[in-house]
Amino acid sequence: MNIKWAEKLRKGLHGSADSLGNLCVEAFHYLALFGIGAITAYAAVMTFLDMLGKGGVSVDDILLLFIYLELGAMVGIYFKTNHMPIRFLLYVAITALTRLLIGDVSHHKAPDAGLLYLCGGILLLAFSILVVRYASYRYPSTKALDANGKEVEEGK
């Protein structure tokens, strides 16, 4: 039986559905990135204006601005490369724990076991960064992918 027309129609339909699906996913991807970037920028500006309104700046405020900076850098890197470096998430976590540590020690209470837990968490995260960096150096990714997920040859 000669049903090549059906196979050709199936392949065309599959190609169209694949293209439409990729368009929807990429549109959501960019919309979400712009939204996250805009919200991060808004939060940073509002924090900065709040600092100006108070007439003073604390270390907590500065560390919060660093968290916003790192989140913005993550959005920018993800926008350019479609890859999220895990190290940036670890940097944000270290900065957040440091902010909490400084806030607890300087404003609220005398040091206790919670201080050791926070310091241990920071140390564990720093060690995690060391492991991730060593692993990416020792075992680099063998494939470079472009924005469409296709393999790119070295040097292009």
Stockholm file with secondary structure:
# STOCKHOLM 1.0

chainA/1-156         MNIKWAEKLRKGLHGSADSLGNLCVEAFHYLALFGIGAITAYAAVMTFLDMLGKGGVSVDDILLLFIYLELGAMVGIYFKTNHMPIRFLLYVAITALTRLLIGDVSHHKAPDAGLLYLCGGILLLAFSILVVRYASYRYPSTKALDANGKEVEEGK
#=GR chainA/1-156 SS CCCHHHHHHHHHHHHHHHHHHHHHHHHHHHHHHHHHHHHHHHHHHHHHHHHHHHTCCCHHHHHHHHHHHHHHHHHHHHHHHSCCCHHHHHHHHHHHHHHHHHHIIIIICCCCHHHHHHHHHHHHHHHHHHHHHHHHHHSCCSCEECTTSCEECTTC
#=GC SS_cons         CCCHHHHHHHHHHHHHHHHHHHHHHHHHHHHHHHHHHHHHHHHHHHHHHHHHHHTCCCHHHHHHHHHHHHHHHHHHHHHHHSCCCHHHHHHHHHHHHHHHHHHIIIIICCCCHHHHHHHHHHHHHHHHHHHHHHHHHHSCCSCEECTTSCEECTTC
//
